[in-house]
């Protein structure tokens, strides 16, 4: 379920499990970024959801996946800190 929008009915414990998985994905993509971008090598990323061999040409994809997983970590951390309740987004106007 990690990587998909989490249901509001998920418990804090479920979100903690998702947070552990999201942190693991961040680590995975950081390592891939290091090997490919800095080392100029190709590498295979196997995160359990997919398997892909990447090279320097895929650097932008790696950066995008890393940004996604970092945002998931932030979102889950905030929801756990707020007892599992996701924060509201946007402006709410109440007409009188």
N, C-alpha and C positions, 0 to 999 in steps of 0.2 A: 504494500500500500504506500510505501514511501515513494515520493515523487509525484504523487497525485494529491489533489486537494483533500485534506483530511476532513472527515465528517465532524460536525460540531459535537456529536454525541460520543466521540471517542474520549476515553478516560485519560487522566493524567498519566497513568502507567503506560497506556498504549502510546501516548505521545513521547514518553521517555524512551521507549523502545525505538520509535521512529527517529528520535533525536540521535540515538547511538548509531543507527544505520546511516543517517545523513552525515554525521561526523566522519564515519568510515568512508563515505563517498568523497567527501572533501579531501581526505587524506589520499585516496586513490587518484583523484584528478590532480592534486598537487604533485604527487610523485610522477605521474604521466607528463605533466607540464615540464617538470625538471628534466626528465629524460629526453623529451622530444625537443623542447625549445632551447634549452641550454646545452644539451649534449648533441643535438642534431641527429639523434637516433630514431628509429621506428620502435614502437612498442605496442604490445597488445593489451588492451584494457578489457578486463572481464570483471564486471561488477555484479554478476549474478542475474541482472536483468538483460544484459546484452554483452556481446563480445565483439570487439572492433580493433583492428590493427590501424594505428595512427602514425603519421609522420609530421614533419614540419608543415606540410600543406594543411594539416588538420588543426593547427595551433588555435585558430579562432574558435573551432568547435570545442576544443578542450577548455578554453577560457570561458565560453558560454556555459558549459556544463558546471564548471567550477563556481561561477557566479550563481547559477541556479541552486546548487547544493549549499552554498554559503547562505543564501537567502532563506532556504528551508531551515537551516540551523538557527538563524536569528528568529524566524517565525515560531518555530517549535519552542525555543527557549523562552520567548515572550509568553506564549500560551501556557507553558508549564508554570511560569512565574505568576500568572494570573489565574491559577487553579484550573487550567484547562480551557478557559474561555478565550476564544479568539477575539482580537480587538476589532472594533467597528472601523470601517473606512468610509470616507466621504463626509459630506455635510448633510445633516438631517434638519429639515425645516418643518416646523409645526405650524400649520395654519390655524388661526383662531377664528 
